Amino acid sequence: MPGHVPAGDVAASGGMTLFGTIGMSSHLRPDGSVWTNDTVDWMAEPLQWRGRRAGTREALGCILVATKRVPELRALLPVKPPEAPPCPACAGGGHLTRVVRASRASGATAATVSAG
């Protein structure tokens, strides 16, 4: 699969998988770069993936998500300056939780965003 970074390749290079979900995974390489694999075509056999280097904000977000499982990764995140005001979106907690529920029967969706 062109561009796809198999989990075994990440481990063999000394890197690690930060997280994976349906259609996407993110990986931290030994040089500190974060790479993602996105599903390109769900109908292809086998699935087609596109690997790409994550931008700065996306990379920090991927690392932040992984800190719930590997707290030591917090050392890779920038430190908030003491004079910076608390973030109104997360109330200074550093995490946003988004829960999306969908009903196939009704087609309705609801999203809840909470700090935590």
ChimeraX commands (.cxc) that place a marker at each C-alpha (Angstrom):
marker #1 position 0.00,0.00,0.00 radius 0.5
marker #1 position 1.78,3.17,-1.12 radius 0.5
marker #1 position 2.40,5.60,1.71 radius 0.5
marker #1 position 1.07,3.21,4.35 radius 0.5
marker #1 position 3.26,2.80,7.42 radius 0.5
marker #1 position 2.52,-0.69,8.79 radius 0.5
marker #1 position 2.66,-0.90,12.59 radius 0.5
marker #1 position 5.54,-3.38,12.31 radius 0.5
marker #1 position 7.61,-0.85,10.33 radius 0.5
marker #1 position 7.00,1.80,12.98 radius 0.5
marker #1 position 8.11,-0.56,15.75 radius 0.5
marker #1 position 11.13,-1.75,13.74 radius 0.5
marker #1 position 12.30,1.84,13.28 radius 0.5
marker #1 position 12.09,2.48,17.02 radius 0.5
marker #1 position 8.88,4.48,16.65 radius 0.5
marker #1 position 5.46,3.89,18.12 radius 0.5
marker #1 position 1.81,4.02,17.18 radius 0.5
marker #1 position 0.15,6.92,18.98 radius 0.5
marker #1 position -3.41,5.78,18.29 radius 0.5
marker #1 position -5.60,4.26,15.66 radius 0.5
marker #1 position -9.25,4.49,14.83 radius 0.5
marker #1 position -11.50,3.44,11.99 radius 0.5
marker #1 position -9.87,4.77,8.86 radius 0.5
marker #1 position -6.91,6.56,10.46 radius 0.5
marker #1 position -3.83,5.89,12.56 radius 0.5
marker #1 position -1.01,8.12,13.78 radius 0.5
marker #1 position 2.60,7.19,14.46 radius 0.5
marker #1 position 5.53,8.88,16.19 radius 0.5
marker #1 position 8.86,8.29,14.49 radius 0.5
marker #1 position 12.24,8.34,16.27 radius 0.5
marker #1 position 13.06,11.75,14.75 radius 0.5
marker #1 position 10.01,13.23,16.53 radius 0.5
marker #1 position 7.85,13.55,13.43 radius 0.5
marker #1 position 4.26,12.36,13.49 radius 0.5
marker #1 position 2.84,10.56,10.47 radius 0.5
marker #1 position -0.75,9.58,9.77 radius 0.5
marker #1 position -2.32,6.93,7.59 radius 0.5
marker #1 position -5.73,7.80,6.19 radius 0.5
marker #1 position -8.05,5.47,4.33 radius 0.5
marker #1 position -8.33,6.60,0.71 radius 0.5
marker #1 position -10.83,4.09,-0.64 radius 0.5
marker #1 position -13.09,2.06,1.66 radius 0.5
marker #1 position -14.35,-0.08,-1.21 radius 0.5
marker #1 position -10.95,-1.17,-2.54 radius 0.5
marker #1 position -9.63,-4.65,-1.81 radius 0.5
marker #1 position -7.29,-4.39,0.00 radius 0.5
marker #1 position -8.03,-1.01,1.58 radius 0.5
marker #1 position -6.05,1.86,0.10 radius 0.5
marker #1 position -4.16,4.13,2.50 radius 0.5
marker #1 position -2.39,7.47,2.18 radius 0.5
marker #1 position 0.52,8.16,4.50 radius 0.5
marker #1 position 1.49,11.77,5.21 radius 0.5
marker #1 position 3.45,13.83,7.68 radius 0.5
marker #1 position 1.16,15.59,10.14 radius 0.5
marker #1 position 1.31,19.37,10.39 radius 0.5
marker #1 position 2.40,20.95,13.67 radius 0.5
marker #1 position -1.05,21.37,15.22 radius 0.5
marker #1 position -2.23,17.93,14.09 radius 0.5
marker #1 position 0.98,16.31,15.40 radius 0.5
marker #1 position 0.54,17.96,18.80 radius 0.5
marker #1 position -3.09,16.82,18.86 radius 0.5
marker #1 position -2.09,13.23,18.06 radius 0.5
marker #1 position 0.51,13.29,20.83 radius 0.5
marker #1 position -2.03,14.78,23.25 radius 0.5
marker #1 position -4.51,11.99,22.49 radius 0.5
marker #1 position -1.77,9.41,23.15 radius 0.5
marker #1 position -0.90,10.93,26.56 radius 0.5
marker #1 position -4.00,9.28,28.02 radius 0.5
marker #1 position -2.37,5.91,27.29 radius 0.5
marker #1 position 1.30,6.93,27.62 radius 0.5
marker #1 position 1.57,9.87,30.07 radius 0.5
marker #1 position 5.33,10.17,29.44 radius 0.5
marker #1 position 4.56,11.66,26.02 radius 0.5
marker #1 position 3.49,14.90,27.77 radius 0.5
marker #1 position 7.20,15.80,27.77 radius 0.5
marker #1 position 6.89,16.30,23.97 radius 0.5
marker #1 position 4.16,18.93,24.32 radius 0.5
marker #1 position 4.89,22.64,24.69 radius 0.5
marker #1 position 4.52,24.11,28.16 radius 0.5
marker #1 position 1.85,26.75,28.55 radius 0.5
marker #1 position 3.37,30.06,29.68 radius 0.5
marker #1 position 2.26,31.05,33.21 radius 0.5
marker #1 position 0.84,34.35,31.93 radius 0.5
marker #1 position -1.40,32.68,29.33 radius 0.5
marker #1 position -5.11,32.74,30.22 radius 0.5
marker #1 position -7.00,29.45,30.64 radius 0.5
marker #1 position -8.51,28.07,27.45 radius 0.5
marker #1 position -12.27,28.76,27.48 radius 0.5
marker #1 position -12.95,25.62,25.39 radius 0.5
marker #1 position -11.34,23.13,27.81 radius 0.5
marker #1 position -11.48,25.24,31.01 radius 0.5
marker #1 position -7.72,24.80,31.38 radius 0.5
marker #1 position -7.94,20.99,31.49 radius 0.5
marker #1 position -6.11,20.46,28.22 radius 0.5
marker #1 position -8.63,18.03,26.73 radius 0.5
marker #1 position -11.88,18.27,24.83 radius 0.5
marker #1 position -14.13,15.23,24.70 radius 0.5
marker #1 position -16.48,14.93,21.78 radius 0.5
marker #1 position -19.15,12.25,21.82 radius 0.5
marker #1 position -21.11,11.69,18.65 radius 0.5
marker #1 position -24.12,9.41,18.65 radius 0.5
marker #1 position -25.90,8.45,15.47 radius 0.5
marker #1 position -29.08,6.54,14.83 radius 0.5
marker #1 position -29.25,4.78,11.48 radius 0.5
marker #1 position -33.02,4.46,11.74 radius 0.5
marker #1 position -33.69,8.17,12.19 radius 0.5
marker #1 position -30.56,9.53,10.54 radius 0.5
marker #1 position -30.26,11.95,13.48 radius 0.5
marker #1 position -26.96,12.76,15.10 radius 0.5
marker #1 position -26.15,14.54,18.34 radius 0.5
marker #1 position -22.78,15.85,19.46 radius 0.5
marker #1 position -21.76,16.68,22.99 radius 0.5
marker #1 position -18.62,18.59,23.79 radius 0.5
marker #1 position -17.41,18.66,27.37 radius 0.5
marker #1 position -14.22,19.68,29.11 radius 0.5
marker #1 position -12.24,17.11,30.98 radius 0.5
marker link #1:1,2 radius 0.2
marker link #1:2,3 radius 0.2
marker link #1:3,4 radius 0.2
marker link #1:4,5 radius 0.2
marker link #1:5,6 radius 0.2
marker link #1:6,7 radius 0.2
marker link #1:7,8 radius 0.2
marker link #1:8,9 radius 0.2
marker link #1:9,10 radius 0.2
marker link #1:10,11 radius 0.2
marker link #1:11,12 radius 0.2
marker link #1:12,13 radius 0.2
marker link #1:13,14 radius 0.2
marker link #1:14,15 radius 0.2
marker link #1:15,16 radius 0.2
marker link #1:16,17 radius 0.2
marker link #1:17,18 radius 0.2
marker link #1:18,19 radius 0.2
marker link #1:19,20 radius 0.2
marker link #1:20,21 radius 0.2
marker link #1:21,22 radius 0.2
marker link #1:22,23 radius 0.2
marker link #1:23,24 radius 0.2
marker link #1:24,25 radius 0.2
marker link #1:25,26 radius 0.2
marker link #1:26,27 radius 0.2
marker link #1:27,28 radius 0.2
marker link #1:28,29 radius 0.2
marker link #1:29,30 radius 0.2
marker link #1:30,31 radius 0.2
marker link #1:31,32 radius 0.2
marker link #1:32,33 radius 0.2
marker link #1:33,34 radius 0.2
marker link #1:34,35 radius 0.2
marker link #1:35,36 radius 0.2
marker link #1:36,37 radius 0.2
marker link #1:37,38 radius 0.2
marker link #1:38,39 radius 0.2
marker link #1:39,40 radius 0.2
marker link #1:40,41 radius 0.2
marker link #1:41,42 radius 0.2
marker link #1:42,43 radius 0.2
marker link #1:43,44 radius 0.2
marker link #1:44,45 radius 0.2
marker link #1:45,46 radius 0.2
marker link #1:46,47 radius 0.2
marker link #1:47,48 radius 0.2
marker link #1:48,49 radius 0.2
marker link #1:49,50 radius 0.2
marker link #1:50,51 radius 0.2
marker link #1:51,52 radius 0.2
marker link #1:52,53 radius 0.2
marker link #1:53,54 radius 0.2
marker link #1:54,55 radius 0.2
marker link #1:55,56 radius 0.2
marker link #1:56,57 radius 0.2
marker link #1:57,58 radius 0.2
marker link #1:58,59 radius 0.2
marker link #1:59,60 radius 0.2
marker link #1:60,61 radius 0.2
marker link #1:61,62 radius 0.2
marker link #1:62,63 radius 0.2
marker link #1:63,64 radius 0.2
marker link #1:64,65 radius 0.2
marker link #1:65,66 radius 0.2
marker link #1:66,67 radius 0.2
marker link #1:67,68 radius 0.2
marker link #1:68,69 radius 0.2
marker link #1:69,70 radius 0.2
marker link #1:70,71 radius 0.2
marker link #1:71,72 radius 0.2
marker link #1:72,73 radius 0.2
marker link #1:73,74 radius 0.2
marker link #1:74,75 radius 0.2
marker link #1:75,76 radius 0.2
marker link #1:76,77 radius 0.2
marker link #1:77,78 radius 0.2
marker link #1:78,79 radius 0.2
marker link #1:79,80 radius 0.2
marker link #1:80,81 radius 0.2
marker link #1:81,82 radius 0.2
marker link #1:82,83 radius 0.2
marker link #1:83,84 radius 0.2
marker link #1:84,85 radius 0.2
marker link #1:85,86 radius 0.2
marker link #1:86,87 radius 0.2
marker link #1:87,88 radius 0.2
marker link #1:88,89 radius 0.2
marker link #1:89,90 radius 0.2
marker link #1:90,91 radius 0.2
marker link #1:91,92 radius 0.2
marker link #1:92,93 radius 0.2
marker link #1:93,94 radius 0.2
marker link #1:94,95 radius 0.2
marker link #1:95,96 radius 0.2
marker link #1:96,97 radius 0.2
marker link #1:97,98 radius 0.2
marker link #1:98,99 radius 0.2
marker link #1:99,100 radius 0.2
marker link #1:100,101 radius 0.2
marker link #1:101,102 radius 0.2
marker link #1:102,103 radius 0.2
marker link #1:103,104 radius 0.2
marker link #1:104,105 radius 0.2
marker link #1:105,106 radius 0.2
marker link #1:106,107 radius 0.2
marker link #1:107,108 radius 0.2
marker link #1:108,109 radius 0.2
marker link #1:109,110 radius 0.2
marker link #1:110,111 radius 0.2
marker link #1:111,112 radius 0.2
marker link #1:112,113 radius 0.2
marker link #1:113,114 radius 0.2
marker link #1:114,115 radius 0.2
marker link #1:115,116 radius 0.2
view
